[in-house]
Amino acid sequence: MLRDSCWRVGARLCFLRAGVRAAAESGRRALVSCIDPSIGLNEEQKEFQKVAFNFAAREMAPHTAEWDQKELFPVDVMRKAAQLGFGGVYMRTDVGGSGLSRLDASVIFEALATGCTSTTAYISIHNMCAWMIDAFGSEEQRHRFCPPLCAMEKFASYCLTEPGSGSDAASLLTSAKRQGDHYVLNGTKAFISGGGEADTYVVMCRTGGPGPKGISCVVVEKGAPGLSFGKKEKKMGWNSQPTRAVIFEDCAVPVANRIGAEGQGFLIAMQGLNGGRVNIASCSLGAAHASVILARDHLKIRKQFGAPLANNQFVEFLHDSNFGFSIHLLPVSRDLNLVSGKLSSASYDTECHGDSSGA
Ligand SMILES: Cc1cc2nc3c(=O)[nH]c(=O)nc-3n(C[C@H](O)[C@H](O)[C@H](O)COP(=O)(O)OP(=O)(O)OC[C@H]3O[C@@H](n4cnc5c(N)ncnc54)[C@H](O)[C@@H]3O)c2cc1C
């Protein structure tokens, strides 16, 4: 049965399962919590969640403060995460993805974020970019770009925002003029997560007239002539992932790197973000969960006036409010489940894969 299941959802799941067994055998428990984050999940999802909680506790949480303080992008740890199938969670298995659902991904990112929210947020952006290529790329593009992304041998960045175009993304100005079998890109993308460190830039650029229908999506690979990066942005936290401008100056990109048809780029960008928003919200839930547990544990250890803080009436109320907090978290989780369930639905996948028309 185990073999059947592994076959069904892809080989990477075997790694996830192996991780579950290892966790059970070691007898270690990642997070002891009165908030039960597994409520409403099926047995398989509970297993993914355990693997992710364990990975977060062992590989991420002990280092997250150092990564933040020293602004380290933890490449090796992310590659370990990819060995468990977290580099392409909801990508198809024929290109190295784990073939899981959006809800599975939401559960996994929420659990990973309890160890390092910033790194998990980047992993989720990487997943979003890789999925965009998997969903809208041609077969040749899928097999060229996706396997190293699923293994996180290469890292991906999503390039939509520009200095003059944030919420109003359809007004973006980065131009891509066709010259023979290349596009020549000019413009600047702002606030790009993974910028400078990533290898594969999924770039929304203007090949046509104004508005969303003039936008196309191309993959620009690190090392392309005319591609450069701005200085690392100074942030309050989230420093384990760099944020930089990505600059194109007469940057020639093969037409063969265009994902989907000309003019389809804005749709691809928004489809990516539909899942990306659920992923980031899941990271926030994981961070909130970990914060409550840390605060609760501190209340038990910290003594003032000769007793643990948890014994004081008001703080006791806060301590007990773990329960209340879980009541607030659960509807949020359930809403996320509904959205990610919709994203996983057959019609959505057909819609994406049906539109696929690579260069
Ligand atoms: C740490 C970090 C990482 C990021 N990573 C990436 C990345 O990897 N790739 C990428 O492409 N972008 C990235 N971004 C950019 C991010 O997506 C943009 O910041 C976002 O799209 C908002 O754009 P803006 O900052 O220009 O805000 P603006 O568009 O200037 O909006 C400012 C405020 O006005 C509000 N507002 C705007 N329009 C309206 C309206 N019509 N009605 C009411 N309120 C409105 C907005 O909600 C917002 O609160 C990142 C940003 C940050 C801070």
The ligand as a MOL file (V3000), in Angstrom:
LIG
                    3D

  0  0  0     0  0            999 V3000
M  V30 BEGIN CTAB
M  V30 COUNTS 53 58 0 0 0
M  V30 BEGIN ATOM
M  V30 1 C 10.2400 42.2070 1.1690 0
M  V30 2 C 9.5740 42.3340 -0.1680 0
M  V30 3 C 9.7360 41.3380 -1.1130 0
M  V30 4 C 9.1370 41.4550 -2.3590 0
M  V30 5 N 9.3600 40.4830 -3.3010 0
M  V30 6 C 8.8780 40.6540 -4.5530 0
M  V30 7 C 9.1960 39.7070 -5.5850 0
M  V30 8 O 9.8620 38.7010 -5.3450 0
M  V30 9 N 8.7320 39.9480 -6.8390 0
M  V30 10 C 7.9700 41.0350 -7.1390 0
M  V30 11 O 7.5910 41.1780 -8.3000 0
M  V30 12 N 7.6510 41.9580 -6.1760 0
M  V30 13 C 8.0880 41.7900 -4.9090 0
M  V30 14 N 7.7920 42.7090 -3.9320 0
M  V30 15 C 6.9860 43.8670 -4.2910 0
M  V30 16 C 5.5540 43.7890 -3.7710 0
M  V30 17 O 4.8440 42.8210 -4.4590 0
M  V30 18 C 4.9830 45.2040 -3.9000 0
M  V30 19 O 5.5050 45.9080 -2.8220 0
M  V30 20 C 3.4750 45.2160 -3.9270 0
M  V30 21 O 3.0230 44.8020 -5.1800 0
M  V30 22 C 2.9210 46.6140 -3.6000 0
M  V30 23 O 3.4640 47.5540 -4.4500 0
M  V30 24 P 4.0840 48.9150 -3.8730 0
M  V30 25 O 5.0560 48.5760 -2.7670 0
M  V30 26 O 4.6090 49.6850 -5.0340 0
M  V30 27 O 2.8760 49.6540 -3.1950 0
M  V30 28 P 1.8490 50.6650 -3.9080 0
M  V30 29 O 1.2900 50.0490 -5.1430 0
M  V30 30 O 2.4890 51.9980 -4.0360 0
M  V30 31 O 0.7190 50.7140 -2.8160 0
M  V30 32 C 0.8920 51.4460 -1.5840 0
M  V30 33 C -0.3370 51.2230 -0.7260 0
M  V30 34 O -1.4760 51.7780 -1.4040 0
M  V30 35 C -2.4980 50.7900 -1.4480 0
M  V30 36 N -3.2690 50.9120 -2.6830 0
M  V30 37 C -2.8020 50.8520 -3.9570 0
M  V30 38 N -3.7990 50.9700 -4.8300 0
M  V30 39 C -4.9260 51.1050 -4.1060 0
M  V30 40 C -6.3100 51.2380 -4.4630 0
M  V30 41 N -6.7360 51.2560 -5.7170 0
M  V30 42 N -7.2040 51.3530 -3.4470 0
M  V30 43 C -6.7950 51.3130 -2.1690 0
M  V30 44 N -5.5080 51.1770 -1.7740 0
M  V30 45 C -4.5970 51.0770 -2.7370 0
M  V30 46 C -1.7980 49.4460 -1.3980 0
M  V30 47 O -2.6190 48.4240 -0.8840 0
M  V30 48 C -0.6420 49.7560 -0.4560 0
M  V30 49 O -1.0250 49.6080 0.8890 0
M  V30 50 C 8.3520 42.5920 -2.6700 0
M  V30 51 C 8.1680 43.5790 -1.7010 0
M  V30 52 C 8.7750 43.4650 -0.4730 0
M  V30 53 C 8.5600 44.5600 0.5380 0
M  V30 END ATOM
M  V30 BEGIN BOND
M  V30 1 1 1 2
M  V30 2 1 2 3
M  V30 3 2 2 52
M  V30 4 2 3 4
M  V30 5 1 4 5
M  V30 6 1 4 50
M  V30 7 2 5 6
M  V30 8 1 6 7
M  V30 9 1 6 13
M  V30 10 2 7 8
M  V30 11 1 7 9
M  V30 12 1 9 10
M  V30 13 2 10 11
M  V30 14 1 10 12
M  V30 15 2 12 13
M  V30 16 1 13 14
M  V30 17 1 14 15
M  V30 18 1 14 50
M  V30 19 1 15 16
M  V30 20 1 16 17
M  V30 21 1 16 18
M  V30 22 1 18 19
M  V30 23 1 18 20
M  V30 24 1 20 21
M  V30 25 1 20 22
M  V30 26 1 22 23
M  V30 27 1 23 24
M  V30 28 2 24 25
M  V30 29 1 24 26
M  V30 30 1 24 27
M  V30 31 1 27 28
M  V30 32 2 28 29
M  V30 33 1 28 30
M  V30 34 1 28 31
M  V30 35 1 31 32
M  V30 36 1 32 33
M  V30 37 1 33 34
M  V30 38 1 33 48
M  V30 39 1 34 35
M  V30 40 1 35 36
M  V30 41 1 35 46
M  V30 42 1 36 37
M  V30 43 1 36 45
M  V30 44 2 37 38
M  V30 45 1 38 39
M  V30 46 1 39 40
M  V30 47 2 39 45
M  V30 48 1 40 41
M  V30 49 2 40 42
M  V30 50 1 42 43
M  V30 51 2 43 44
M  V30 52 1 44 45
M  V30 53 1 46 47
M  V30 54 1 46 48
M  V30 55 1 48 49
M  V30 56 2 50 51
M  V30 57 1 51 52
M  V30 58 1 52 53
M  V30 END BOND
M  V30 END CTAB
M  END
